[in-house]
C-alpha cells in the first residue's frame, strides 16, 4: 500500500483558520500588538490598524476554497496619509508575510489622530564611586568618543545589575 504524499501545511491553514478569522476580524490581537514589528517603528508611529474587513463567502462557494483577500483599515495621521498611500503595497506585503498567506488585498486609510503608547525608558543606574571607577578604568584606553560612551553605558548596566564575572 502506497503512503500518501506529504502536503504542505499551508494547504490546511486556510480551512482551519478561515472561520475564526472571519468571525473576529482580527484573528487575535496579534496584528495590533505586533504592528511595530510588521511595518517598522517609523510607520507604526503614524499609523494604527483599526480592523480587518473580511468578505462574506457566497452560499454556493466551495468551503475548501481560499477566502478572498480582506481589507485592512488603518488610521493614519493626516500629514502622513499621502506617504502611506504610496507605501500601501509594501504594507500589504508585510502583513501577508506576517500571516504567511495572502489575507490582505487592499488598504483603506482613515485619517485621524493615532493613539501613541509612550515607552518608559529605564532610569539610569546609580553606581557607587568604586563601581564607577571600575567602569572608567575599563574604558579608559578607548579613544573614539561614540564607542567610549556606548561602552560606558554598557559597563554601568552590567555593574548595576549585579552581574559579576570572575577575573
C-alpha positions in Angstrom: 0.0 0.0 0.0 1.5 3.4 -1.0 1.8 6.0 1.6 0.1 9.3 0.8 2.5 12.1 -0.2 3.1 14.8 2.4 1.3 18.0 1.7 2.4 21.5 2.7 0.9 22.7 5.9 -0.2 25.9 4.2 -2.9 23.9 2.3 -4.6 23.1 5.6 -4.2 26.5 7.3 -6.9 28.3 5.3 -9.5 25.7 6.0 -8.7 25.6 9.7 -8.3 29.4 10.3 -10.9 30.8 8.0 -13.9 30.5 10.3 -12.2 32.1 13.3 -10.6 34.8 11.2 -13.8 35.8 9.6 -15.7 35.8 12.9 -13.3 38.0 14.7 -12.0 40.4 12.1 -8.5 40.3 13.6 -7.9 36.7 14.4 -6.5 37.8 17.7 -4.8 41.0 18.8 -1.6 39.8 17.2 -1.6 42.4 14.3 -2.3 45.2 16.8 0.3 44.1 19.2 2.9 43.3 16.6 2.1 46.3 14.4 5.5 48.0 15.1 7.3 44.7 14.1 5.3 44.3 11.0 5.5 47.7 9.5 8.5 49.1 11.3 8.7 51.6 14.1 8.6 54.6 11.8 5.3 53.7 10.2 3.9 52.5 13.4 4.4 55.9 14.9 2.0 57.5 12.5 -0.5 54.6 11.9 -2.7 52.2 13.8 -4.6 49.2 12.5 -8.4 49.5 13.2 -9.9 46.4 11.7 -9.8 43.8 9.0 -13.0 43.6 6.9 -13.5 40.1 5.6 -15.7 39.4 2.6 -18.5 37.0 3.1 -18.4 33.8 1.2 -21.1 33.1 -1.2 -23.6 30.5 0.0 -22.8 28.3 -3.0 -19.0 28.7 -2.7 -16.8 25.7 -2.1 -16.0 25.5 1.7 -12.5 24.3 0.8 -11.7 27.3 -1.4 -9.4 30.0 -0.3 -11.1 33.1 1.1 -11.0 36.3 -0.8 -8.3 38.7 0.5 -9.6 41.1 3.0 -9.4 44.9 3.6 -7.2 46.3 6.3 -8.5 49.5 7.7 -5.7 51.8 9.1 -6.0 55.0 10.9 -3.3 57.4 9.8 -2.3 60.9 10.8 -3.4 63.3 8.0 0.1 64.7 7.4 1.4 61.1 6.7 -1.6 59.8 4.7 -0.1 60.5 1.2 3.2 58.8 2.1 1.3 55.8 3.5 -0.8 55.6 0.3 2.4 55.2 -1.7 3.6 52.6 0.8 0.4 50.5 0.6 1.8 47.7 -1.5 4.7 47.3 1.0 2.4 47.3 4.0 0.1 44.7 2.4 3.1 42.5 1.6 4.5 42.8 5.2 1.1 41.9 6.8 0.7 38.9 4.4 4.2 37.8 5.1 3.5 38.0 8.9 0.4 35.8 8.5 2.1 33.5 6.0 -0.7 33.8 3.3 -2.4 36.4 1.2 -5.0 37.5 3.6 -4.9 41.3 2.9 -5.8 42.5 -0.6 -6.2 46.3 -0.1 -5.8 49.1 2.5 -8.4 51.7 3.5 -6.9 54.7 5.1 -8.9 56.7 7.7 -7.4 60.0 8.7 -7.4 60.8 12.3 -5.3 61.0 15.5 -3.2 58.0 16.2 -3.1 56.7 19.8 0.6 56.5 20.8 1.9 54.4 23.6 4.7 56.1 25.3 7.6 53.7 26.1 9.1 54.2 29.5 12.8 54.4 29.5 14.5 52.8 32.4 16.2 55.3 34.7 20.0 55.5 34.5 21.6 53.2 37.1 23.3 54.8 40.1 26.7 53.4 40.8 28.9 53.6 43.9 32.1 55.6 43.3 34.1 52.4 43.4 31.9 50.8 40.7 32.1 53.9 38.6 35.9 53.9 38.9 36.0 50.2 37.7 34.0 51.2 34.6 36.1 54.3 33.9 39.3 52.2 34.2 38.0 49.6 31.8 37.0 52.1 29.1 40.0 54.5 29.7 42.1 53.3 26.7 39.3 53.8 24.2 39.8 56.9 22.1 36.7 57.0 19.9 34.1 59.0 21.8 31.0 57.3 20.4 32.3 53.8 21.3 33.5 55.0 24.6 30.1 56.4 25.5 28.4 53.1 24.4 30.8 51.0 26.4 30.3 53.3 29.4 26.5 52.7 29.3 27.1 49.0 28.9 29.5 48.9 31.8 27.2 50.8 34.1 24.3 48.5 33.2 26.4 45.4 33.9 27.8 46.6 37.2 24.4 47.9 38.4 22.7 44.7 37.6 24.9 42.8 39.9 26.4 40.6 37.2 29.9 39.7 38.2 32.5 37.9 36.1 35.4 36.1 37.6 38.7 37.8 36.9 
